[in-house]
Amino acid sequence: MKMDGRRESQNVDDRRGMKTSTKAGMGIGGLLIAGLIALFMGGDPGQLLQQMASNTATTTEETNYVPTAEEEALATFAKQILAGTEDVWTAEFKKMGRTYKPPKLVLFKDAVQSGCGGATSASGPFYCSADQCVYLDLSFFSEMYRQLGADGDFAYAYVIAHEVGHHVQYLLGTLDAAHQKMRQVSEKESNQISVRLELQADFYAGIWAYHDNKMFGSLEDGDIEEGLNVASKIGDDYLQKKARGYSVPDSFNHGRSDQRVKWLKKGLTTGDVRAGDTFTPSYNSL
């Protein structure tokens, strides 16, 4: 991606120098990391995710943490991508007659306390609507490459833009409505609603990339392929088969690989927010 000279967002809370002892959390990478840990440890990814979902009391203290030059470059990149999402979604919300209130990006190392409870880096990046923050441990990107062979600056940008997509859902009322419905239905139906949310967040990530490129000429040859490669490798079916050798469709809560690729690509090619309705179509047609 062409990012030289791009502004950095000021909506950032850098907590990498804070040591937090906690558990829990799950975001775009939660199934990725947890499933592959289970693969290497010989455990059940489902059971591991249940263990990750329980919060405990947390303690936080300052440390003398000094980031590497590589990590600082990633932090700068993340701030630039966040700034790009601010520019794009401010413009898109204006078209809707709305005002966009950007989320805050919280950078952390190993563990963090969020408005949604405690989380560790094993959670992967995640969005918390309780405090309207996107949480990111930059080491996730090296894990993404090491465990899945998914790499590249646009791949990293897609991950951030996906979580910002959940913030867009929150501002539009989609997220709360979906979560309320999920509490009223069976586990299978709840998982299907979760898939609809995740696919729409993928679509919104594509929307961001389309308009960011229009505004700044940010995309280069190979960038889109990087994003689609990541999308294909964080599908529930891909990860479950990699971890256990088979998949259980009723347990999917992020979407199949082909679905994630489809909706990211749809946002990338249309640039039209109105084309991102993942709730009206039948589940089997997503």
Protein Blocks (a to p, Z undefined) as FASTA:
>chain_A
ZZehiacdfbbccfklpccddeedjdfklmmmmmmmmmmnopafklmmmmmmpccddddd
ddfddcdfklmmmmmmmmmmmmmmmmmmmmmmmmnopacddddddddehiacdfkbccdf
klopaddfklopacddfklmmmmmmmnopacjklmmmmmmmmmmmmmmmmnommmmmmmm
mmmmcfklmmmmmmmmmmmmmmmmmmmmmmmmmmnopacghklmmmmmmmmmmcfklmmm
mmnopacfklpcnbpfklmmmmmmmmmmnopaklmccklpcfklZZ
